[in-house]
Amino acid sequence: MAQFNEEREWGQYHNARNLAMALSVEAGELLELFLWSRDDGPQPPVDGRMENVANEVADVAICLMNIANQLEIDLSDSVTEKLAINAKKYPVEKARGRMEKSSEL
């Protein structure tokens, strides 16, 4: 991915602020594909959108990896650490099958 960006000289635009905004935009584009879905209906609600969903998921992942690279964050380590934090906040015996925030359990 770094090579892809370097070949296009996109690094000049890849500061943390711009990448965070791009991540939000891409997540919004993903959300839009599910707009007006019924809880009991198909998700996404329109046949043929799954290819677009896959592309938008990829865009979100690319933006996330770009911001992690820019900020020198090891994404794998960060995810592992966050899962450990969440395991303490949401112990299985209290959180299984529940949707409340940790402070509400």
N, CA, C and O atoms as CSV, one atom per row, in Angstrom:
chain,resi,resn,atom,element,x,y,z
A,1,MET,N,N,0.820,-1.177,0.000
A,1,MET,CA,C,0.000,0.000,0.000
A,1,MET,C,C,0.869,1.247,0.000
A,1,MET,O,O,0.574,2.217,-0.698
A,2,ALA,N,N,1.938,1.221,0.781
A,2,ALA,CA,C,2.847,2.362,0.813
A,2,ALA,C,C,3.436,2.616,-0.575
A,2,ALA,O,O,3.560,3.765,-1.001
A,3,GLN,N,N,3.795,1.549,-1.273
A,3,GLN,CA,C,4.339,1.685,-2.629
A,3,GLN,C,C,3.291,2.281,-3.565
A,3,GLN,O,O,3.603,3.158,-4.370
A,4,PHE,N,N,2.075,1.816,-3.465
A,4,PHE,CA,C,0.973,2.322,-4.286
A,4,PHE,C,C,0.853,3.837,-4.106
A,4,PHE,O,O,0.758,4.580,-5.083
A,5,ASN,N,N,0.859,4.285,-2.854
A,5,ASN,CA,C,0.738,5.716,-2.556
A,5,ASN,C,C,1.963,6.488,-3.024
A,5,ASN,O,O,1.846,7.590,-3.561
A,6,GLU,N,N,3.133,5.902,-2.818
A,6,GLU,CA,C,4.383,6.564,-3.200
A,6,GLU,C,C,4.456,6.773,-4.712
A,6,GLU,O,O,4.872,7.835,-5.175
A,7,GLU,N,N,4.055,5.769,-5.472
A,7,GLU,CA,C,4.077,5.882,-6.930
A,7,GLU,C,C,3.203,7.026,-7.432
A,7,GLU,O,O,3.463,7.594,-8.493
A,8,ARG,N,N,2.184,7.357,-6.680
A,8,ARG,CA,C,1.247,8.408,-7.072
A,8,ARG,C,C,1.532,9.740,-6.380
A,8,ARG,O,O,0.830,10.726,-6.604
A,9,GLU,N,N,2.557,9.760,-5.547
A,9,GLU,CA,C,2.938,10.950,-4.774
A,9,GLU,C,C,1.768,11.472,-3.927
A,9,GLU,O,O,1.543,12.678,-3.828
A,10,TRP,N,N,1.044,10.548,-3.332
A,10,TRP,CA,C,-0.092,10.921,-2.501
A,10,TRP,C,C,0.301,11.213,-1.064
A,10,TRP,O,O,-0.515,11.717,-0.292
A,11,GLY,N,N,1.540,10.904,-0.690
A,11,GLY,CA,C,1.977,11.149,0.676
A,11,GLY,C,C,1.817,12.592,1.103
A,11,GLY,O,O,1.621,12.871,2.286
A,12,GLN,N,N,1.897,13.519,0.152
A,12,GLN,CA,C,1.752,14.937,0.471
A,12,GLN,C,C,0.373,15.268,1.034
A,12,GLN,O,O,0.199,16.295,1.690
A,13,TYR,N,N,-0.603,14.406,0.780
A,13,TYR,CA,C,-1.964,14.625,1.273
A,13,TYR,C,C,-2.292,13.762,2.487
A,13,TYR,O,O,-3.345,13.912,3.106
A,14,HIS,N,N,-1.373,12.859,2.816
A,14,HIS,CA,C,-1.670,11.869,3.842
A,14,HIS,C,C,-1.198,12.288,5.230
A,14,HIS,O,O,-0.410,11.587,5.864
A,15,ASN,N,N,-1.685,13.433,5.695
A,15,ASN,CA,C,-1.453,13.759,7.099
A,15,ASN,C,C,-2.595,13.142,7.905
A,15,ASN,O,O,-3.617,12.737,7.349
A,16,ALA,N,N,-2.408,13.079,9.200
A,16,ALA,CA,C,-3.381,12.379,10.052
A,16,ALA,C,C,-4.782,12.971,9.920
A,16,ALA,O,O,-5.764,12.231,9.863
A,17,ARG,N,N,-4.879,14.277,9.872
A,17,ARG,CA,C,-6.196,14.932,9.782
A,17,ARG,C,C,-6.917,14.523,8.498
A,17,ARG,O,O,-8.081,14.123,8.538
A,18,ASN,N,N,-6.228,14.623,7.363
A,18,ASN,CA,C,-6.858,14.267,6.096
A,18,ASN,C,C,-7.239,12.795,6.050
A,18,ASN,O,O,-8.299,12.442,5.533
A,19,LEU,N,N,-6.390,11.943,6.580
A,19,LEU,CA,C,-6.693,10.516,6.585
A,19,LEU,C,C,-7.868,10.192,7.499
A,19,LEU,O,O,-8.684,9.328,7.178
A,20,ALA,N,N,-7.961,10.877,8.634
A,20,ALA,CA,C,-9.106,10.664,9.529
A,20,ALA,C,C,-10.401,11.099,8.846
A,20,ALA,O,O,-11.429,10.434,8.966
A,21,MET,N,N,-10.343,12.218,8.131
A,21,MET,CA,C,-11.533,12.662,7.401
A,21,MET,C,C,-11.886,11.673,6.290
A,21,MET,O,O,-13.059,11.361,6.088
A,22,ALA,N,N,-10.881,11.182,5.575
A,22,ALA,CA,C,-11.127,10.212,4.505
A,22,ALA,C,C,-11.752,8.938,5.071
A,22,ALA,O,O,-12.640,8.355,4.448
A,23,LEU,N,N,-11.298,8.505,6.240
A,23,LEU,CA,C,-11.858,7.317,6.883
A,23,LEU,C,C,-13.339,7.528,7.184
A,23,LEU,O,O,-14.160,6.638,6.956
A,24,SER,N,N,-13.671,8.697,7.692
A,24,SER,CA,C,-15.067,9.018,7.994
A,24,SER,C,C,-15.915,9.045,6.725
A,24,SER,O,O,-17.040,8.544,6.719
A,25,VAL,N,N,-15.389,9.619,5.665
A,25,VAL,CA,C,-16.113,9.684,4.393
A,25,VAL,C,C,-16.355,8.280,3.851
A,25,VAL,O,O,-17.465,7.959,3.426
A,26,GLU,N,N,-15.324,7.447,3.865
A,26,GLU,CA,C,-15.472,6.082,3.339
A,26,GLU,C,C,-16.454,5.275,4.184
A,26,GLU,O,O,-17.240,4.495,3.645
A,27,ALA,N,N,-16.415,5.455,5.506
A,27,ALA,CA,C,-17.377,4.765,6.369
A,27,ALA,C,C,-18.797,5.236,6.059
A,27,ALA,O,O,-19.734,4.438,6.080
A,28,GLY,N,N,-18.957,6.524,5.772
A,28,GLY,CA,C,-20.261,7.058,5.390
A,28,GLY,C,C,-20.758,6.453,4.083
A,28,GLY,O,O,-21.944,6.154,3.941
A,29,GLU,N,N,-19.847,6.274,3.128
A,29,GLU,CA,C,-20.229,5.662,1.850
A,29,GLU,C,C,-20.655,4.206,2.054
A,29,GLU,O,O,-21.561,3.725,1.374
A,30,LEU,N,N,-20.013,3.512,2.978
A,30,LEU,CA,C,-20.426,2.155,3.319
A,30,LEU,C,C,-21.821,2.167,3.948
A,30,LEU,O,O,-22.686,1.370,3.582
A,31,LEU,N,N,-22.023,3.067,4.882
A,31,LEU,CA,C,-23.320,3.172,5.547
A,31,LEU,C,C,-24.446,3.467,4.570
A,31,LEU,O,O,-25.552,2.941,4.701
A,32,GLU,N,N,-24.155,4.315,3.589
A,32,GLU,CA,C,-25.178,4.696,2.629
A,32,GLU,C,C,-25.763,3.492,1.898
A,32,GLU,O,O,-26.940,3.500,1.537
A,33,LEU,N,N,-24.959,2.467,1.680
A,33,LEU,CA,C,-25.438,1.275,0.979
A,33,LEU,C,C,-26.480,0.503,1.790
A,33,LEU,O,O,-27.215,-0.315,1.236
A,34,PHE,N,N,-26.544,0.758,3.091
A,34,PHE,CA,C,-27.507,0.088,3.965
A,34,PHE,C,C,-28.685,0.983,4.329
A,34,PHE,O,O,-29.597,0.561,5.040
A,35,LEU,N,N,-28.662,2.211,3.843
A,35,LEU,CA,C,-29.711,3.173,4.161
A,35,LEU,C,C,-31.077,2.644,3.756
A,35,LEU,O,O,-31.253,2.106,2.663
A,36,TRP,N,N,-32.020,2.803,4.636
A,36,TRP,CA,C,-33.411,2.403,4.462
A,36,TRP,C,C,-33.613,0.895,4.509
A,36,TRP,O,O,-34.659,0.399,4.092
A,37,SER,N,N,-32.631,0.164,5.009
A,37,SER,CA,C,-32.835,-1.268,5.221
A,37,SER,C,C,-33.853,-1.470,6.336
A,37,SER,O,O,-33.888,-0.712,7.306
A,38,ARG,N,N,-34.669,-2.486,6.189
A,38,ARG,CA,C,-35.581,-2.857,7.274
A,38,ARG,C,C,-34.856,-3.847,8.173
A,38,ARG,O,O,-34.040,-4.635,7.694
A,39,ASP,N,N,-35.138,-3.817,9.453
A,39,ASP,CA,C,-34.494,-4.748,10.376
A,39,ASP,C,C,-34.719,-6.195,9.965
A,39,ASP,O,O,-33.831,-7.033,10.122
A,40,ASP,N,N,-35.902,-6.491,9.441
A,40,ASP,CA,C,-36.222,-7.859,9.056
A,40,ASP,C,C,-36.065,-8.088,7.555
A,40,ASP,O,O,-36.472,-9.130,7.041
A,41,GLY,N,N,-35.485,-7.132,6.857
A,41,GLY,CA,C,-35.332,-7.247,5.415
A,41,GLY,C,C,-33.900,-7.543,5.010
A,41,GLY,O,O,-33.021,-7.688,5.859
A,42,PRO,N,N,-33.674,-7.631,3.717
A,42,PRO,CA,C,-32.316,-7.905,3.236
A,42,PRO,C,C,-31.363,-6.762,3.565
A,42,PRO,O,O,-31.761,-5.597,3.600
A,43,GLN,N,N,-30.121,-7.104,3.800
A,43,GLN,CA,C,-29.095,-6.115,4.114
A,43,GLN,C,C,-27.897,-6.374,3.226
A,43,GLN,O,O,-27.275,-7.426,3.370
A,44,PRO,N,N,-27.538,-5.503,2.335
A,44,PRO,CA,C,-28.181,-4.230,1.998
A,44,PRO,C,C,-29.549,-4.449,1.347
A,44,PRO,O,O,-29.849,-5.551,0.887
A,45,PRO,N,N,-30.374,-3.403,1.308
A,45,PRO,CA,C,-31.759,-3.581,0.889
A,45,PRO,C,C,-31.966,-3.771,-0.609
A,45,PRO,O,O,-33.065,-4.134,-1.028
A,46,VAL,N,N,-30.951,-3.539,-1.419
A,46,VAL,CA,C,-31.095,-3.619,-2.872
A,46,VAL,C,C,-30.180,-4.718,-3.424
A,46,VAL,O,O,-28.981,-4.749,-3.146
A,47,ASP,N,N,-30.773,-5.611,-4.204
A,47,ASP,CA,C,-29.975,-6.656,-4.843
A,47,ASP,C,C,-28.872,-6.008,-5.673
A,47,ASP,O,O,-29.075,-4.960,-6.286
A,48,GLY,N,N,-27.732,-6.630,-5.684
A,48,GLY,CA,C,-26.634,-6.138,-6.502
A,48,GLY,C,C,-25.708,-5.159,-5.805
A,48,GLY,O,O,-24.724,-4.725,-6.403
A,49,ARG,N,N,-25.989,-4.795,-4.556
A,49,ARG,CA,C,-25.128,-3.852,-3.846
A,49,ARG,C,C,-23.938,-4.507,-3.150
A,49,ARG,O,O,-23.026,-3.808,-2.708
A,50,MET,N,N,-23.930,-5.825,-3.047
A,50,MET,CA,C,-22.865,-6.481,-2.280
A,50,MET,C,C,-21.481,-6.205,-2.852
A,50,MET,O,O,-20.518,-6.093,-2.094
A,51,GLU,N,N,-21.361,-6.093,-4.163
A,51,GLU,CA,C,-20.056,-5.756,-4.739
A,51,GLU,C,C,-19.621,-4.374,-4.273
A,51,GLU,O,O,-18.453,-4.166,-3.947
A,52,ASN,N,N,-20.555,-3.430,-4.240
A,52,ASN,CA,C,-20.241,-2.092,-3.739
A,52,ASN,C,C,-19.900,-2.112,-2.254
A,52,ASN,O,O,-19.012,-1.390,-1.803
A,53,VAL,N,N,-20.619,-2.952,-1.491
A,53,VAL,CA,C,-20.318,-3.088,-0.063
A,53,VAL,C,C,-18.887,-3.572,0.113
A,53,VAL,O,O,-18.143,-3.026,0.928
A,54,ALA,N,N,-18.498,-4.586,-0.637
A,54,ALA,CA,C,-17.136,-5.118,-0.543
A,54,ALA,C,C,-16.107,-4.047,-0.893
A,54,ALA,O,O,-15.071,-3.945,-0.237
A,55,ASN,N,N,-16.385,-3.256,-1.913
A,55,ASN,CA,C,-15.456,-2.190,-2.303
A,55,ASN,C,C,-15.350,-1.120,-1.227
A,55,ASN,O,O,-14.253,-0.631,-0.953
A,56,GLU,N,N,-16.463,-0.749,-0.615
A,56,GLU,CA,C,-16.432,0.277,0.429
A,56,GLU,C,C,-15.757,-0.249,1.695
A,56,GLU,O,O,-15.048,0.498,2.370
A,57,VAL,N,N,-15.967,-1.521,2.024
A,57,VAL,CA,C,-15.257,-2.121,3.157
A,57,VAL,C,C,-13.753,-2.052,2.899
A,57,VAL,O,O,-12.975,-1.742,3.801
A,58,ALA,N,N,-13.355,-2.342,1.667
A,58,ALA,CA,C,-11.936,-2.256,1.308
A,58,ALA,C,C,-11.432,-0.824,1.433
A,58,ALA,O,O,-10.327,-0.608,1.930
A,59,ASP,N,N,-12.215,0.158,0.995
A,59,ASP,CA,C,-11.809,1.562,1.122
A,59,ASP,C,C,-11.621,1.961,2.588
A,59,ASP,O,O,-10.669,2.663,2.930
A,60,VAL,N,N,-12.536,1.506,3.447
A,60,VAL,CA,C,-12.412,1.791,4.882
A,60,VAL,C,C,-11.122,1.180,5.425
A,60,VAL,O,O,-10.383,1.826,6.168
A,61,ALA,N,N,-10.859,-0.068,5.048
A,61,ALA,CA,C,-9.643,-0.748,5.520
A,61,ALA,C,C,-8.391,-0.041,5.018
A,61,ALA,O,O,-7.428,0.120,5.767
A,62,ILE,N,N,-8.398,0.380,3.759
A,62,ILE,CA,C,-7.245,1.087,3.198
A,62,ILE,C,C,-7.000,2.388,3.946
A,62,ILE,O,O,-5.862,2.694,4.304
A,63,CYS,N,N,-8.058,3.156,4.186
A,63,CYS,CA,C,-7.897,4.413,4.925
A,63,CYS,C,C,-7.388,4.156,6.335
A,63,CYS,O,O,-6.523,4.883,6.823
A,64,LEU,N,N,-7.914,3.135,6.989
A,64,LEU,CA,C,-7.484,2.802,8.338
A,64,LEU,C,C,-6.011,2.417,8.362
A,64,LEU,O,O,-5.262,2.855,9.236
A,65,MET,N,N,-5.600,1.601,7.404
A,65,MET,CA,C,-4.182,1.211,7.347
A,65,MET,C,C,-3.292,2.409,7.016
A,65,MET,O,O,-2.184,2.523,7.540
A,66,ASN,N,N,-3.770,3.296,6.156
A,66,ASN,CA,C,-2.984,4.487,5.839
A,66,ASN,C,C,-2.783,5.379,7.062
A,66,ASN,O,O,-1.682,5.884,7.282
A,67,ILE,N,N,-3.821,5.574,7.850
A,67,ILE,CA,C,-3.676,6.426,9.041
A,67,ILE,C,C,-2.787,5.746,10.075
A,67,ILE,O,O,-1.998,6.412,10.745
A,68,ALA,N,N,-2.905,4.436,10.211
A,68,ALA,CA,C,-2.023,3.705,11.133
A,68,ALA,C,C,-0.571,3.837,10.690
A,68,ALA,O,O,0.312,4.065,11.517
A,69,ASN,N,N,-0.320,3.696,9.397
A,69,ASN,CA,C,1.042,3.856,8.884
A,69,ASN,C,C,1.563,5.272,9.115
A,69,ASN,O,O,2.703,5.457,9.542
A,70,GLN,N,N,0.736,6.258,8.836
A,70,GLN,CA,C,1.139,7.657,9.002
A,70,GLN,C,C,1.523,7.958,10.448
A,70,GLN,O,O,2.485,8.683,10.701
A,71,LEU,N,N,0.774,7.401,11.389
A,71,LEU,CA,C,0.998,7.663,12.809
A,71,LEU,C,C,1.911,6.628,13.462
A,71,LEU,O,O,2.113,6.640,14.676
A,72,GLU,N,N,2.459,5.736,12.641
A,72,GLU,CA,C,3.365,4.684,13.112
A,72,GLU,C,C,2.731,3.843,14.220
A,72,GLU,O,O,3.348,3.549,15.244
A,73,ILE,N,N,1.487,3.474,13.974
A,73,ILE,CA,C,0.740,2.602,14.881
A,73,ILE,C,C,0.759,1.196,14.297
A,73,ILE,O,O,0.395,0.995,13.138
A,74,ASP,N,N,1.183,0.225,15.098
A,74,ASP,CA,C,1.104,-1.168,14.667
A,74,ASP,C,C,-0.341,-1.613,14.885
A,74,ASP,O,O,-0.765,-1.867,16.012
A,75,LEU,N,N,-1.081,-1.702,13.791
A,75,LEU,CA,C,-2.512,-1.972,13.875
A,75,LEU,C,C,-2.797,-3.309,14.550
A,75,LEU,O,O,-3.739,-3.417,15.335
A,76,SER,N,N,-2.004,-4.313,14.256
A,76,SER,CA,C,-2.201,-5.626,14.864
A,76,SER,C,C,-2.029,-5.551,16.379
A,76,SER,O,O,-2.840,-6.095,17.127
A,77,ASP,N,N,-0.972,-4.877,16.827
A,77,ASP,CA,C,-0.754,-4.719,18.273
A,77,ASP,C,C,-1.876,-3.915,18.914
A,77,ASP,O,O,-2.339,-4.252,20.004
A,78,SER,N,N,-2.316,-2.853,18.241
A,78,SER,CA,C,-3.386,-2.006,18.788
A,78,SER,C,C,-4.681,-2.782,18.942
A,78,SER,O,O,-5.382,-2.635,19.944
A,79,VAL,N,N,-5.003,-3.608,17.951
A,79,VAL,CA,C,-6.222,-4.410,18.028
A,79,VAL,C,C,-6.124,-5.418,19.170
A,79,VAL,O,O,-7.080,-5.602,19.924
A,80,THR,N,N,-4.989,-6.058,19.293
A,80,THR,CA,C,-4.793,-7.026,20.371
A,80,THR,C,C,-4.931,-6.354,21.739
A,80,THR,O,O,-5.589,-6.885,22.633
A,81,GLU,N,N,-4.310,-5.188,21.894
A,81,GLU,CA,C,-4.405,-4.449,23.164
A,81,GLU,C,C,-5.842,-4.020,23.449
A,81,GLU,O,O,-6.305,-4.117,24.586
A,82,LYS,N,N,-6.544,-3.549,22.430
A,82,LYS,CA,C,-7.921,-3.095,22.627
A,82,LYS,C,C,-8.839,-4.260,22.979
A,82,LYS,O,O,-9.753,-4.098,23.788
A,83,LEU,N,N,-8.612,-5.420,22.392
A,83,LEU,CA,C,-9.408,-6.589,22.760
A,83,LEU,C,C,-9.191,-6.970,24.220
A,83,LEU,O,O,-10.132,-7.381,24.899
A,84,ALA,N,N,-7.954,-6.837,24.709
A,84,ALA,CA,C,-7.666,-7.129,26.119
A,84,ALA,C,C,-8.399,-6.140,27.018
A,84,ALA,O,O,-8.961,-6.527,28.042
A,85,ILE,N,N,-8.392,-4.868,26.637
A,85,ILE,CA,C,-9.112,-3.839,27.403
A,85,ILE,C,C,-10.608,-4.160,27.418
A,85,ILE,O,O,-11.253,-4.113,28.466
A,86,ASN,N,N,-11.151,-4.488,26.238
A,86,ASN,CA,C,-12.581,-4.784,26.153
A,86,ASN,C,C,-12.954,-6.049,26.917
A,86,ASN,O,O,-14.061,-6.144,27.447
A,87,ALA,N,N,-12.053,-7.018,26.979
A,87,ALA,CA,C,-12.327,-8.242,27.737
A,87,ALA,C,C,-12.513,-7.934,29.216
A,87,ALA,O,O,-13.330,-8.563,29.887
A,88,LYS,N,N,-11.755,-6.967,29.722
A,88,LYS,CA,C,-11.917,-6.559,31.126
A,88,LYS,C,C,-13.195,-5.752,31.326
A,88,LYS,O,O,-13.889,-5.915,32.330
A,89,LYS,N,N,-13.504,-4.878,30.363
A,89,LYS,CA,C,-14.711,-4.047,30.461
A,89,LYS,C,C,-15.984,-4.857,30.287
A,89,LYS,O,O,-17.015,-4.542,30.881
A,90,TYR,N,N,-15.911,-5.899,29.474
A,90,TYR,CA,C,-17.077,-6.701,29.131
A,90,TYR,C,C,-16.822,-8.175,29.401
A,90,TYR,O,O,-16.702,-8.966,28.465
A,91,PRO,N,N,-16.739,-8.557,30.692
A,91,PRO,CA,C,-16.505,-9.970,30.996
A,91,PRO,C,C,-17.666,-10.819,30.471
A,91,PRO,O,O,-18.829,-10.419,30.522
A,92,VAL,N,N,-17.315,-11.987,29.971
A,92,VAL,CA,C,-18.304,-12.867,29.345
A,92,VAL,C,C,-19.499,-13.097,30.253
A,92,VAL,O,O,-20.645,-13.040,29.808
A,93,GLU,N,N,-19.232,-13.355,31.519
A,93,GLU,CA,C,-20.337,-13.690,32.434
A,93,GLU,C,C,-21.326,-12.538,32.606
A,93,GLU,O,O,-22.477,-12.777,32.971
A,94,LYS,N,N,-20.913,-11.305,32.355
A,94,LYS,CA,C,-21.823,-10.159,32.459
A,94,LYS,C,C,-22.342,-9.704,31.101
A,94,LYS,O,O,-23.473,-9.228,31.005
A,95,ALA,N,N,-21.549,-9.838,30.063
A,95,ALA,CA,C,-21.872,-9.208,28.786
A,95,ALA,C,C,-22.488,-10.132,27.742
A,95,ALA,O,O,-23.059,-9.651,26.763
A,96,ARG,N,N,-22.388,-11.425,27.923
A,96,ARG,CA,C,-22.882,-12.360,26.895
A,96,ARG,C,C,-24.335,-12.066,26.548
A,96,ARG,O,O,-25.213,-12.094,27.411
A,97,GLY,N,N,-24.573,-11.784,25.274
A,97,GLY,CA,C,-25.929,-11.565,24.790
A,97,GLY,C,C,-26.536,-10.235,25.183
A,97,GLY,O,O,-27.723,-10.009,24.949
A,98,ARG,N,N,-25.749,-9.347,25.775
A,98,ARG,CA,C,-26.275,-8.057,26.251
A,98,ARG,C,C,-25.753,-6.940,25.372
A,98,ARG,O,O,-24.683,-7.063,24.776
A,99,MET,N,N,-26.505,-5.843,25.287
A,99,MET,CA,C,-26.087,-4.740,24.421
A,99,MET,C,C,-25.713,-3.486,25.208
A,99,MET,O,O,-25.351,-2.471,24.613
A,100,GLU,N,N,-25.795,-3.545,26.535
A,100,GLU,CA,C,-25.506,-2.369,27.329
A,100,GLU,C,C,-24.016,-2.011,27.300
A,100,GLU,O,O,-23.148,-2.848,27.049
A,101,LYS,N,N,-23.763,-0.714,27.573
A,101,LYS,CA,C,-22.387,-0.266,27.723
A,101,LYS,C,C,-21.803,-0.887,28.992
A,101,LYS,O,O,-22.536,-1.353,29.864
A,102,SER,N,N,-20.483,-0.884,29.079
A,102,SER,CA,C,-19.833,-1.517,30.228
A,102,SER,C,C,-20.284,-0.899,31.550
A,102,SER,O,O,-20.399,-1.605,32.552
A,103,SER,N,N,-20.536,0.394,31.565
A,103,SER,CA,C,-20.964,1.064,32.796
A,103,SER,C,C,-22.399,0.710,33.193
A,103,SER,O,O,-22.838,1.026,34.299
A,104,GLU,N,N,-23.118,0.059,32.294
A,104,GLU,CA,C,-24.505,-0.301,32.563
A,104,GLU,C,C,-24.703,-1.773,32.896
A,104,GLU,O,O,-25.813,-2.204,33.209
A,105,LEU,N,N,-23.619,-2.539,32.826
A,105,LEU,CA,C,-23.753,-3.975,33.094
A,105,LEU,C,C,-23.892,-4.244,34.587
A,105,LEU,O,O,-24.015,-5.397,34.998
